[in-house]
Amino acid sequence: MNKLYSFLFLCFICLASCGEKETPKTPEEQALEKLSGDLGFNYTLGTTGYVKRNQVDETRFYPGLSIRLQGTTKSYTTTGATDLFESSGNWEFVGTNFDKIRLTGSKPASQVDISYTKTGKDLILVFSVPTPPGGRVASLTGSYEIKLTGG
């Protein structure tokens, strides 16, 4: 009788392991999951975040900065940085490494490649705002590094 139970248990284990295998996720799906999750992630300055332009801390100019990235629709919303980001729009991955995004819109941080690094709950965005056409110097021109927490 003991051998019968052992045999049935072994058969059950074999049948359970023969179930459908999950299809491996593509690199883009993995990047989407990391950056925005299934339901989207909110990223905020919090107590450890910062905004640096040309390596100078300008966090004080962006109180309440937050960015919400939605992966399923590739949309975003922002608050606290209306001079730099659109309040909402869409985003896309740039290139095949899925380590850069580009936001839609006409604000300075739109239509530029934004490199991102996600470590734990911290998201670091790095991008440059070019000098506007016609050689006019804009107060937002420069290299940015923004550290946010969330997700």
Steps between C-alpha positions, in 0.01 A plus 500: 500500500786736586654434157170585332486839674860568403427407140186719487690791655777463241241491219335816638835683508574396141157616378530833685835571337358431152276810508530780246826688515482878524630676191820689583460876504661707228765758597243776442245329725765461770594870471132603514446292813807647668422862408123515536360172627157373401304789648756779466746644750506840668843650551553802726788704638427381851769568758793353305427624149661788316504701178843601375570715195862517388586325830345784705218406740177670387260286701354808670351610165302176467307447826249220466652361181339170411481285190259214443596252228231267368637202308190351339414827323852647502360822641630735769385779727714747692457765767735755649712567191280673244793694356687176422236228438156490340227426753414186303578317180641178364844345512693242304819302530792622289734245342522128559658499847181634665704726730377830352158655462365800310200707609253663264427871523664836444657570842881491537508137626284386209636348180844436657651165593474444875728230641364331809639280770272319741650360818252369752243775534731777376474631144772724358428691179786656303445725198613821334287795398654651188524871423181606319510558123628839394775501763282650772624404842233347717508485878429125489782404261746250646562146619253364752513221754179437691469243778150391598365231732193284457392203294 
